[in-house]
Amino acid sequence: MKNTREFSRRDPSKDRPFYPPSRHSHYTSKAEEVKIRPQPLMDKCNPLCPLFRCGKEALFIVNKPIKGRIVKVAQCRLTGGDCISGECQYAGCKINSLLPDGKCVKALERKSSRLSDEELIKQIQAIEDFD
């Protein structure tokens, strides 16, 4: 009887195990494919934002029941309480949009780009007066 290994039709370079792309760092993840945007609270930094970083890696997210609803809350392992986000000395942002006073630059940009109706009318009148 002939040795079946000698006459195998399988390619020996493909004998290694197959790992799905999610296990390798050189593949793009779903988070990279979907554009991540900042999620500030009003104009303040939000610790639940996907771009928020803790310098001490002490941030963890907990589901807490508040008034009959389950809400995600950011907690700090150092203090044992709620995260104070932008006011903490270890707080950071992945895209460097955290200001020293705890405000988010991206939120301020959005706020300044929106004009109220009164400001828009004033600008139109100024242009008409100029002509």
Summary of the structure (lengths in Angstrom):
residues: 131
radius of gyration: 26.3
end to end distance: 99.7
largest distance: 100.9
contacts: 257
relative contact order: 0.13
helix: 27%
strand: 21%
